């Protein structure tokens, strides 16, 4: 009887561990935190820190749904307006980090018109 209980516990633990994680929506806080290492580059140019490109890739990877991508777009647009971001550097960032962003990172980007 004890071995049946142990076997049941093992099966239950395996089911919990192997269950897919519930995807959570990307937040502006995550975008801001992940891209904070990019501020020096975005404001002054020069070389982007490796942590900057890691943050860019992490955010793009986390934005799995169209709604997440819309959130990231709006957060980037808001951040471009809040900080003294040089739009030329912002538009060059995807190339610097070797990623594809299907819109310009700009204060004037209309995220509602972008189809993801």
C-alpha positions as CSV (number, residue, x, y, z in Angstrom):
1,X,0.0,0.0,0.0
2,X,2.8,2.4,0.8
3,X,4.4,1.7,-2.6
4,X,1.2,2.7,-4.3
5,X,1.1,6.0,-2.4
6,X,4.7,6.7,-3.3
7,X,4.0,5.9,-7.0
8,X,1.0,8.2,-7.0
9,X,3.1,11.0,-5.4
10,X,5.8,10.5,-8.0
11,X,3.2,10.7,-10.9
12,X,1.6,13.8,-9.4
13,X,5.0,15.5,-9.0
14,X,5.9,14.6,-12.6
15,X,2.6,16.1,-13.8
16,X,3.1,19.3,-11.9
17,X,6.8,19.7,-13.1
18,X,6.0,18.9,-16.7
19,X,2.9,21.0,-17.0
20,X,3.5,24.0,-19.2
21,X,3.9,27.3,-17.5
22,X,1.0,29.8,-18.0
23,X,2.2,32.5,-20.2
24,X,2.1,35.9,-18.6
25,X,1.7,39.2,-20.5
26,X,4.7,41.4,-21.1
27,X,4.6,44.6,-19.0
28,X,6.2,48.0,-19.6
29,X,8.1,47.4,-16.4
30,X,9.7,44.3,-17.9
31,X,10.5,46.2,-21.1
32,X,12.0,49.1,-19.2
33,X,14.1,46.9,-17.0
34,X,15.3,44.7,-19.9
35,X,16.3,47.7,-22.0
36,X,17.8,49.9,-19.2
37,X,21.3,48.9,-20.3
38,X,20.5,50.4,-23.7
39,X,20.0,53.9,-22.5
40,X,23.6,55.0,-22.9
41,X,23.6,53.8,-26.5
42,X,20.2,55.2,-27.2
43,X,21.1,58.7,-25.9
44,X,24.7,59.0,-26.9
45,X,25.5,56.4,-29.5
46,X,28.8,54.5,-29.4
47,X,28.8,50.8,-28.8
48,X,25.7,49.1,-27.3
49,X,26.5,47.1,-24.1
50,X,26.2,43.3,-24.5
51,X,23.5,43.5,-21.7
52,X,21.5,45.8,-24.0
53,X,21.3,43.3,-26.8
54,X,20.5,40.5,-24.3
55,X,17.7,42.6,-23.0
56,X,16.4,43.4,-26.5
57,X,16.5,39.7,-27.4
58,X,14.8,38.7,-24.1
59,X,11.9,41.1,-24.6
60,X,11.4,40.1,-28.2
61,X,11.4,36.5,-27.2
62,X,8.9,37.1,-24.3
63,X,6.5,38.9,-26.6
64,X,4.9,35.8,-28.0
65,X,1.4,37.1,-28.7
66,X,0.2,40.0,-30.9
67,X,-1.0,41.7,-27.7
68,X,2.5,41.3,-26.1
69,X,4.1,42.7,-29.3
70,X,1.6,45.7,-29.2
71,X,2.5,46.3,-25.5
72,X,6.3,46.2,-26.3
73,X,5.7,48.7,-29.2
74,X,3.8,51.1,-27.0
75,X,6.3,50.8,-24.2
76,X,9.2,51.5,-26.6
77,X,7.3,54.5,-28.0
78,X,6.6,55.8,-24.5
79,X,10.2,55.3,-23.4
80,X,11.4,57.2,-26.5
81,X,9.3,60.1,-25.4
82,X,10.3,60.0,-21.7
83,X,14.0,59.8,-22.2
84,X,16.2,61.9,-24.4
85,X,16.5,59.2,-27.0
86,X,18.2,59.9,-30.3
87,X,15.8,58.4,-32.8
88,X,18.7,57.6,-35.2
89,X,20.3,55.4,-32.6
90,X,16.9,53.9,-31.6
91,X,16.2,52.9,-35.2
92,X,19.7,51.4,-35.6
93,X,19.4,49.3,-32.4
94,X,17.8,46.2,-34.0
95,X,20.6,46.1,-36.5
96,X,23.2,46.6,-33.8
97,X,21.7,43.7,-31.8
98,X,21.1,41.6,-34.9
99,X,17.3,41.2,-34.3
100,X,14.3,42.0,-36.4
101,X,11.8,44.6,-35.1
102,X,9.0,45.1,-37.6
103,X,8.6,48.8,-36.9
104,X,10.8,51.9,-36.1
105,X,11.4,52.6,-32.5
106,X,10.2,56.2,-32.5
107,X,8.1,58.7,-30.7
108,X,5.9,58.9,-33.8
109,X,5.3,55.1,-34.4
110,X,1.6,54.3,-34.5
111,X,1.6,50.9,-32.8
112,X,-2.1,50.4,-33.5
113,X,-1.4,50.3,-37.3
114,X,1.2,47.6,-37.0
115,X,0.1,44.1,-37.8
116,X,1.9,41.4,-35.9
